[in-house]
Amino acid sequence: MSIDKWNFRKEQWFLESVESTKKALLGNNLTFEQVQIALDEIRGELLKQQSEMKIRY
């Protein structure tokens, strides 16, 4: 799949991903702090994945 790095926020896969993430985090009666921790963990995983991809190339 080719991703337009400038306009990806308008693409359907992105909009669906954002919506499903919102539903998962907001639909579970989590506190702000719990949601923040979940997002921090996701961010950490993405940073790890990004650094691994840099090593491969």
N, C-alpha and C positions, 0 to 999 in steps of 0.2 A: 504494500500500500504506500502510495506517495503522499506525503504530508506537506501541505503548504505551510511553511514555518511562519508566515506573516498573517495568514487568515484562517488558521486552524480553529479559532474560537467560533467560527460560523459553521463549521462542518458538523454533520449529524452525529458522527461517532463521539465528538467532543461534548456536544450538548447532552447526549444520552448518558455519557460517563459522569458529567457534572450532576445531572439530575439523579442518577442512581446513588451517587455518593451522598448527596444531600438527604435522600430518603433514608439511607442506612444510618447516617449520623443524627439526623434530626428526628427520625421516627422512633427512636428507642428511648426517649425520655432521659437522655444523657445530660449531665451538667455541662456547663461551658468548659470546665476544666477537663472533664473526660473527653470531650470532643477535641480539645486542644492537644491532649496527649495522643489521641488516635492520629490526628493530622501530623503531629511531630514524628510519630513512628513511620507513617507513610513517607514523609519527607526524607527521613533517614534511609529508608529502603531505596528510594529513588536516587539519592546521592551515592549510595553504595553501588547501585546498578550503573550509574553514570560513570563512576570512577573505574569500574570493571570494563566498561565499553571503551574507555580511553586507553586502557592497557592493551586491549585486543588490536587496536588500530595502529 
